[in-house]
Amino acid sequence: MSDQSEMDEVIAEFLVESKEGLDRVDDDLLTLEKDPANRQPLASIFRAVHTIKGTAGFLAYERLQSVAHAGESLLSLLRDGERAFDPEVATALFATVDALREMLAQIENTRTDGSKDYSGLIGELERLLKTSAEPAADSVAAAPLSGPPPGPPPGAAPPRVTASAPPAPPAPSARAAEPAAAPPRAAPATPVAARSAPPPAPEAASDDGGERGHDGGAGRPPGQAAAATGAGGAPAGETSVRVDVALLDKLMNLVGELVLGRNQILQFAGLREDPAFQTTSQRLNLITSELQENVMKTRMQPIGNALHKFPRLVRDLALICKKQVRVEIEGENTELDRTLLDAIRDPLTHAVRNSVDHGIEMPDVRISRGKSPEGLLLIRALHQGGQVTIEIIDDGGGINAERVRDKAIARGLITPDQAERMDESDLVNLIFLPGFSTAEQVSNISGRGVGMDVVRTNVERVGGTVDVTSRAGQGATVRIRLPLTLAIIPALLVGQGQENYAIPQLNLVELVRLEGDLARRGIERVQDAAVYRLRGNLLPLVFLDQLLSGNGSRPAEIVDREVVNIVVLTAEERQFGLVVDRVADTAEIVVKPLGKLLKNTAVFAGATIMGDGSVALILDTAGVASCASLTSKTAKRLLQLNGQAGADARKDATVSLLLCDLAPSRTVAIPLQTVVRLEEVPRTALERLGDSTVMQYRGDILHVLDLGGLLLEAPTSDELPFRLVACRTPGGRQFGVLVAEIRDVVNRPSIAPLAVPRPGLLGSVVVENRLVEVMDVARIASETIAFAGDTEVAA
């Protein structure tokens, strides 16, 4: 390896470790600003700046070294108790961190620390060195930074900004490769110190301040610190490895191609009566699924990596706006695909800035409204329904819907007639329109009509949704929903004419099939919109064939159909039904971007390659709802009708049941509240584990109940797949029930108890003049299945 390439690797390591160190410094400064008597963050800040200074000197970055040295000198004074930590010092140290980041960015791009003059900042740091505050006589000797926080100067009270749990960046690893710190060249997989490197520069004895034994290798090339022993005496470098994100992306693309090949082989195996080939293809399926899951895990990162910068951002914004804001972060360990994490940094920043600038009131206004002068900004992330939800919640004044309406009309974004047809929720969400702003004048923070439209554009670009809800006088919530990953997603395959389409299962609610007379008479019309009465509620319908030809809500052309397939979908918290010719199957698909001709088509979100090599377009449910003109007026009318219909339905039906045949001659009912999903599974997917029947299901082991003895029957000649009802116990355990046929969903007023109670039965109901038993499958599963992780199993 050449000396130049080796030096490039040393610099790359220095950049990554320095950026991680500065991220921790931001959190420590915020903690110190809240509690100046806390010495732990001060020691951590000193070590980080000292390390950067030492390594910058070794690499001959003199400008970077001089700024770090000036900051370190002030920190040394603070550490020794000769200078009190006050707002003036905090501002200077934050400015030092920003300057160090600027020079690190220059080094990353040009291999020099730039030409910017930082003499003004250095002069300010030196001035603060000379104007030390008077320490308390007794407290300084015992604890240099003990005592109450210093009071702010008149008229310049700093905002209180804290994080409930400041997320420290994780240890470098392939699972948590920070994209923002990725070097331009591939980072070495082993510590730099393991190879020959230029000898370290000698450390100045006067600079370490007695911290040399605790700075984690300050003044040495960055790789040497990484070679220190970790917990249990094992070298830290043996438990983790830094991987270039470009390599992870390439690996993910290769796995995507492997999934496509797997799908083609599985489709081909279904056409051949070759048991050995089918067994091999199933083995390939299991290995591919496991490989896919683990490779996707390497791309997953804690969302805290994107959230940790916001306490500092809010602190600076609040200082500019002369407000007091407290930041709390929840769910920073929620994981998200690295690509999505990169894509949402800017939208989150805009949303947070908007909450501080427009949402939270000035302290005197809050006091007059009976609130604390300090506002609260809560950033919360959680997994919800197979997706990640991020909420930015403030306790400010909320959004004035009438003011939003007036501003939108004044700016020509909507017409008065359109405004009349909008409810309060629609009006509030006008803040996402391009060019919209309620600011009276342009400032450095807002007023230019950009910001929230960027949030919606960027979020929808990665397949997510965003909306805002407001509580007058109490605050507002911006809610962003994102898929877990963009690379490989589970989807429902449907057909229309000769073409196939894919619908992300993230948006799928249920499937409805109407046959015969019900298909011809089940479709109704409300205000020129086609609807279907689903369990007492009116469901608006969109016809895929008519949507693709320009009109998706006209019901006239389905009157002669013998079968109507309705895919019930959700978009922007509203449900609608998509009418298609056929429902094909479920599959995991590899998402491919659209070409230029279809890129701006709202109905499609991407494309995928099917098992037979054909291309299927991926439907965008939000785009389908928008293009089908499911207007707010129609939705509002349906809600009113649904309210009455629901009240009427509740008089006649309080229990929803799934009817199915356990065996050809035995029909039973399963409470719908326990049902998660309906599947078809091949017989080869079922395996024996001890005395239990199990199958690989969505990356986990699913225990299967064969209550009707279907496995004991001889397989049919055409090897028809089993019907599987995936269920969940009250404790959240998933299991499956094998059934011969799935019939219908019915509503009944109640379940009649049995004259003689029998284990596993809740009672009975009457369906089409027949008595049908209601199975307590959740109880049966809890008493008979040895779930993974249980300490004991009931007999």
HELIX and SHEET records of a PDB file:
HELIX    1   1 ASP A    3  LYS A   34  1                                  32    
HELIX    2   2 ARG A   39  PHE A   58  1                                  20    
HELIX    3   3 GLU A   62  ARG A   79  1                                  18    
HELIX    4   4 PRO A   87  THR A  110  1                                  24    
HELIX    5   5 SER A  119  LYS A  130  1                                  12    
HELIX    6   6 ALA A  137  ALA A  142  1                                   6    
HELIX    7   7 PRO A  179  ALA A  181  5                                   3    
HELIX    8   8 VAL A  192  ALA A  194  5                                   3    
HELIX    9   9 ARG A  212  HIS A  214  5                                   3    
HELIX   10  10 PRO A  222  ALA A  226  1                                   5    
HELIX   11  11 ALA A  231  GLY A  233  5                                   3    
HELIX   12  12 ALA A  236  GLU A  238  5                                   3    
HELIX   13  13 VAL A  245  ALA A  269  1                                  25    
HELIX   14  14 PRO A  275  ARG A  299  1                                  25    
HELIX   15  15 GLY A  304  LEU A  307  1                                   4    
HELIX   16  16 PHE A  310  CYS A  321  1                                  12    
HELIX   17  17 ARG A  338  ASN A  354  1                                  17    
HELIX   18  18 SER A  355  GLY A  359  3                                   5    
HELIX   19  19 PRO A  363  SER A  368  1                                   6    
HELIX   20  20 ALA A  401  ALA A  410  1                                  10    
HELIX   21  21 PRO A  416  GLU A  420  1                                   5    
HELIX   22  22 GLU A  424  VAL A  428  1                                   5    
HELIX   23  23 ASN A  429  PHE A  432  5                                   4    
HELIX   24  24 MET A  452  ARG A  461  1                                  10    
HELIX   25  25 GLN A  505  ASN A  507  5                                   3    
HELIX   26  26 GLY A  516  ARG A  521  1                                   6    
HELIX   27  27 LEU A  544  SER A  549  1                                   6    
HELIX   28  28 ALA A  556  ILE A  558  5                                   3    
HELIX   29  29 THR A  621  CYS A  627  1                                   7    
HELIX   30  30 SER A  632  ASP A  652  1                                  21    
HELIX   31  31 LEU A  672  THR A  674  5                                   3    
HELIX   32  32 ARG A  683  ALA A  685  5                                   3    
HELIX   33  33 LEU A  710  LEU A  712  5                                   3    
HELIX   34  34 VAL A  777  THR A  784  1                                   8    
SHEET    1   A 2 MET A 300  PRO A 302  0                                        
SHEET    2   A 2 GLU A 335  ASP A 337 -1                                        
SHEET    1   B 5 GLN A 324  GLU A 330  0                                        
SHEET    2   B 5 GLU A 374  GLN A 384  1                                        
SHEET    3   B 5 GLN A 387  ASP A 394 -1                                        
SHEET    4   B 5 GLY A 475  PRO A 483 -1                                        
SHEET    5   B 5 THR A 465  ARG A 471 -1                                        
SHEET    1   C 5 ARG A 582  VAL A 590  0                                        
SHEET    2   C 5 ILE A 488  GLN A 496 -1                                        
SHEET    3   C 5 GLU A 499  PRO A 504 -1                                        
SHEET    4   C 5 VAL A 615  LEU A 619  1                                        
SHEET    5   C 5 PHE A 604  ILE A 609 -1                                        
SHEET    1   D 6 LEU A 508  GLU A 515  0                                        
SHEET    2   D 6 VAL A 563  ALA A 571 -1                                        
SHEET    3   D 6 ARG A 574  VAL A 580 -1                                        
SHEET    4   D 6 ASN A 537  PHE A 543  1                                        
SHEET    5   D 6 ALA A 529  LEU A 534 -1                                        
SHEET    6   D 6 ILE A 523  VAL A 526 -1                                        
SHEET    1   E 5 GLU A 741  ARG A 748  0                                        
SHEET    2   E 5 VAL A 655  ALA A 663 -1                                        
SHEET    3   E 5 ARG A 666  PRO A 671 -1                                        
SHEET    4   E 5 ARG A 770  MET A 775  1                                        
SHEET    5   E 5 LEU A 761  VAL A 767 -1                                        
SHEET    1   F 6 VAL A 675  VAL A 681  0                                        
SHEET    2   F 6 PHE A 722  ARG A 728 -1                                        
SHEET    3   F 6 GLN A 734  VAL A 739 -1                                        
SHEET    4   F 6 ASP A 700  LEU A 705  1                                        
SHEET    5   F 6 SER A 692  TYR A 697 -1                                        
SHEET    6   F 6 LEU A 686  LEU A 689 -1                                        
END                                                                             
